[in-house]
Amino acid sequence: FPVTISYAYAPDWVITNPPYKQPDCDQIIQNAWDFAQEGVAMLLRLSYLEPCKGRAQFLKSARLSNLIIFNPRPQFIPGKKATDSSTVAWFVWRKDWADQTQIIYCTNWHE
């Protein structure tokens, strides 16, 4: 997973829904943070806020600007009647962010 970064072609933002498998998820987010010029937006399980061993340092050093929490939960498996079992949110980190995290509740988003 070590990546050679060429800043000549670095995007302003990296926006994705990374796999939740650890340690891949943490490495993808760190690489995206290192690569992006302005910020990163990741669709993650809300439990990503837990500062466990693999991500504690990143969560402390990168300022989370926005947390956008969804209700109802999105369906990731087509044709499934129930929503997925984990609450997800958009985690947005901006490199120039100095304020507190803005929490946004996105309800009835699918209508």
Backbone bond lengths (Angstrom), bond angles and torsions (degrees), N, CA, C in turn:
res aa  C-N    CA-C-N  psi(-1)  N-CA   C-N-CA  omega(-1)  CA-C   N-CA-C  phi
1 F - - - 1.441 - - 1.514 114.71 -
2 P 1.312 120.21 -10.72 1.464 117.11 174.42 1.521 109.30 -59.30
3 V 1.313 116.68 134.04 1.457 122.13 -175.08 1.519 108.92 -120.70
4 T 1.324 115.70 137.76 1.448 120.40 172.20 1.512 106.90 -87.15
5 I 1.313 116.66 120.95 1.460 120.95 -174.50 1.518 109.71 -101.30
6 S 1.328 115.35 127.67 1.449 121.88 174.97 1.524 107.56 -107.58
7 Y 1.315 116.89 105.16 1.457 120.11 -175.98 1.522 113.19 -71.79
8 A 1.301 118.08 -12.58 1.459 120.47 176.64 1.528 110.60 -63.86
9 Y 1.320 117.17 -25.26 1.458 121.67 -178.25 1.523 112.19 -119.24
10 A 1.310 118.10 18.43 1.456 121.56 -177.82 1.534 110.11 -70.77
11 P 1.333 116.78 135.01 1.470 120.38 178.21 1.527 110.69 -76.75
12 D 1.324 115.68 161.68 1.461 119.10 173.67 1.530 109.79 -65.48
13 W 1.336 116.56 -45.83 1.462 122.62 -176.76 1.523 110.67 -128.70
14 V 1.322 116.13 148.81 1.459 122.77 167.48 1.531 105.91 -116.71
15 I 1.330 116.22 122.95 1.465 122.42 -177.43 1.516 107.38 -129.36
16 T 1.357 116.50 123.14 1.460 118.96 -178.58 1.523 111.20 -163.04
17 N 1.302 114.58 173.57 1.461 124.02 173.96 1.531 105.91 -118.15
18 P 1.331 116.87 88.96 1.466 118.99 -174.88 1.527 111.89 -71.90
19 P 1.324 117.57 159.57 1.470 119.30 174.19 1.529 108.91 -65.74
20 Y 1.327 116.35 148.17 1.463 120.15 -176.62 1.524 113.29 -84.95
21 K 1.313 116.95 -7.25 1.463 120.46 -179.20 1.527 110.15 -60.17
22 Q 1.303 115.25 132.26 1.473 120.24 178.88 1.517 109.35 -98.11
23 P 1.299 120.80 144.84 1.469 127.47 5.27 1.523 114.04 -88.70
24 D 1.328 118.57 6.21 1.467 121.37 -176.16 1.523 112.61 -55.25
25 C 1.324 117.22 -45.28 1.456 121.30 -176.93 1.525 110.76 -58.76
26 D 1.313 117.12 -49.46 1.465 120.79 -179.78 1.522 111.58 -60.91
27 Q 1.315 117.05 -39.88 1.469 120.70 -179.63 1.525 111.62 -68.53
28 I 1.327 116.50 -38.87 1.464 120.40 178.28 1.524 109.92 -63.59
29 I 1.320 117.02 -44.74 1.463 120.51 -179.41 1.526 110.88 -65.34
30 Q 1.318 117.36 -42.95 1.465 120.23 178.36 1.520 111.07 -63.32
31 N 1.325 117.66 -43.47 1.468 120.79 177.99 1.530 111.21 -62.96
32 A 1.333 116.36 -41.35 1.461 120.27 178.23 1.524 110.26 -62.31
33 W 1.330 116.48 -43.24 1.464 121.73 179.05 1.533 110.68 -61.41
34 D 1.303 116.34 -44.07 1.462 120.72 179.80 1.525 111.84 -66.23
35 F 1.327 117.27 -32.32 1.459 123.50 -173.85 1.525 113.03 -84.88
36 A 1.335 117.81 -40.54 1.466 122.34 -174.87 1.521 111.22 -69.97
37 Q 1.310 115.35 144.55 1.462 120.61 178.42 1.526 112.31 -81.46
38 E 1.351 117.69 -39.13 1.467 120.91 -174.46 1.521 114.37 -109.95
39 G 1.324 117.25 -37.12 1.457 117.65 -177.73 1.508 113.75 176.77
40 V 1.323 113.14 -177.96 1.465 122.07 -175.63 1.529 108.13 -138.00
41 A 1.330 116.05 139.17 1.462 122.10 173.24 1.520 107.39 -128.11
42 M 1.319 116.15 125.10 1.462 121.89 -177.38 1.520 110.05 -129.31
43 L 1.323 116.18 133.55 1.458 121.12 172.52 1.521 106.85 -87.07
44 L 1.334 116.12 111.98 1.461 121.92 -172.77 1.517 111.17 -135.05
45 R 1.313 115.23 161.21 1.455 120.27 170.55 1.518 108.40 -63.35
46 L 1.314 116.24 144.82 1.458 120.39 -179.82 1.526 111.59 -60.73
47 S 1.313 116.99 -25.08 1.463 120.91 178.78 1.529 112.48 -66.36
48 Y 1.336 117.87 -8.31 1.463 119.74 176.97 1.528 111.55 -63.25
49 L 1.321 117.07 -17.27 1.467 120.94 177.82 1.521 112.71 -67.85
50 E 1.329 117.08 -17.29 1.465 120.16 -179.96 1.531 109.25 -68.19
51 P 1.333 117.36 122.16 1.465 120.06 -176.02 1.531 112.78 -82.18
52 C 1.328 115.92 62.55 1.463 119.50 -179.94 1.533 109.92 -76.57
53 K 1.297 115.43 175.98 1.465 123.34 -170.23 1.535 114.42 -48.19
54 G 1.317 118.10 -46.61 1.463 120.73 -173.70 1.509 115.38 -72.58
55 R 1.319 118.26 -20.29 1.465 119.68 -174.35 1.531 114.65 -129.84
56 A 1.307 118.30 -0.86 1.466 120.81 -176.85 1.516 112.16 -55.01
57 Q 1.314 117.37 -47.30 1.464 120.59 -177.74 1.522 111.47 -64.06
58 F 1.337 116.14 -41.96 1.471 119.05 178.76 1.525 110.50 -63.02
59 L 1.332 117.82 -45.99 1.464 121.14 -178.70 1.528 111.76 -62.53
60 K 1.317 116.80 -31.37 1.465 120.05 178.32 1.528 112.19 -76.95
61 S 1.333 116.88 -34.87 1.463 119.66 -173.33 1.530 113.92 -91.70
62 A 1.318 118.89 -35.32 1.465 121.98 179.98 1.528 108.09 -91.68
63 R 1.313 116.00 121.95 1.466 119.99 -175.87 1.525 110.37 -78.75
64 L 1.326 116.43 118.02 1.463 122.30 176.85 1.522 107.98 -73.49
65 S 1.342 117.36 115.60 1.463 120.09 -177.28 1.522 111.99 -86.31
66 N 1.327 116.90 -41.15 1.464 120.79 -177.89 1.515 110.55 -137.48
67 L 1.304 114.80 144.07 1.458 122.52 172.29 1.522 105.49 -129.52
68 I 1.329 116.67 113.09 1.462 121.89 -175.56 1.528 107.59 -110.77
69 I 1.340 115.59 107.56 1.465 122.48 -172.86 1.527 109.34 -99.86
70 F 1.328 116.26 133.79 1.460 122.40 -175.41 1.523 113.20 -99.19
71 N 1.330 115.47 139.82 1.450 122.77 168.52 1.517 106.52 -146.98
72 P 1.298 120.23 121.51 1.458 126.75 3.00 1.528 111.60 -73.86
73 R 1.319 113.43 166.26 1.465 119.46 178.31 1.525 109.73 -65.75
74 P 1.324 116.61 143.13 1.470 119.39 176.34 1.531 111.34 -66.54
75 Q 1.314 115.47 152.72 1.467 121.19 173.36 1.511 107.44 -97.98
76 F 1.321 116.29 121.87 1.450 120.82 -179.96 1.524 111.94 -99.48
77 I 1.322 116.88 -11.18 1.459 121.35 179.47 1.526 107.95 -113.72
78 P 1.338 117.29 110.56 1.469 120.59 -178.21 1.529 111.97 -58.08
79 G 1.318 116.00 140.97 1.456 121.12 176.38 1.523 114.03 83.70
80 K 1.283 118.07 -10.02 1.460 121.93 178.53 1.524 107.91 -78.40
81 K 1.341 117.41 129.92 1.463 120.34 -175.78 1.530 112.61 -74.75
82 A 1.300 117.50 -36.56 1.462 120.92 179.95 1.526 110.18 -89.02
83 T 1.319 115.17 158.95 1.461 118.74 175.31 1.517 108.91 -79.94
84 D 1.312 115.84 167.98 1.458 119.84 177.61 1.523 110.07 -66.89
85 S 1.316 116.67 159.52 1.457 121.71 -170.43 1.527 114.73 -82.16
86 S 1.312 118.83 -7.37 1.462 121.08 -178.51 1.523 111.09 -113.29
87 T 1.304 115.08 136.72 1.455 119.51 175.25 1.516 108.65 -74.96
88 V 1.324 116.16 133.17 1.459 120.67 179.92 1.519 109.74 -117.79
89 A 1.322 114.45 160.18 1.459 120.74 178.87 1.519 108.73 -150.90
90 W 1.319 115.01 155.96 1.449 119.75 169.09 1.517 107.15 -83.15
91 F 1.317 116.18 122.48 1.456 123.47 174.61 1.527 105.90 -100.23
92 V 1.314 116.51 121.54 1.462 120.53 -177.32 1.526 108.83 -119.74
93 W 1.322 115.14 122.42 1.464 122.13 176.22 1.516 108.35 -114.62
94 R 1.329 116.70 125.49 1.467 122.08 176.26 1.520 108.14 -112.28
95 K 1.288 115.94 133.18 1.467 119.81 -176.27 1.522 113.00 -65.45
96 D 1.317 118.30 -28.56 1.464 121.19 -179.10 1.535 112.74 -96.75
97 W 1.324 118.54 12.17 1.463 122.05 -174.07 1.523 111.26 -78.74
98 A 1.330 116.55 129.76 1.465 121.46 -179.58 1.525 112.26 -124.08
99 D 1.340 118.19 -9.59 1.461 122.15 -178.24 1.523 112.16 -86.25
100 Q 1.328 114.75 -177.39 1.448 121.70 174.27 1.535 109.74 -72.27
101 T 1.299 115.89 160.53 1.467 121.21 177.06 1.521 109.86 -67.10
102 Q 1.316 116.44 132.29 1.455 121.53 175.20 1.523 107.74 -92.57
103 I 1.331 116.54 121.23 1.459 121.18 178.40 1.520 108.06 -99.61
104 I 1.319 115.02 125.72 1.467 121.86 -178.17 1.525 107.45 -120.07
105 Y 1.319 116.46 128.53 1.463 121.56 177.16 1.521 107.72 -99.81
106 C 1.308 115.22 115.37 1.456 122.34 -177.23 1.534 108.29 -100.69
107 T 1.335 116.17 94.55 1.451 120.81 -177.81 1.525 110.01 -104.12
108 N 1.308 115.13 151.13 1.463 122.24 -179.43 1.522 112.40 52.50
109 W 1.302 116.63 34.06 1.460 122.73 -177.20 1.525 112.72 -68.28
110 H 1.301 117.63 -22.79 1.471 120.57 -174.26 1.523 113.00 -88.11
111 E 1.307 118.25 -4.99 1.473 120.30 -177.59 1.501 112.36 -83.31
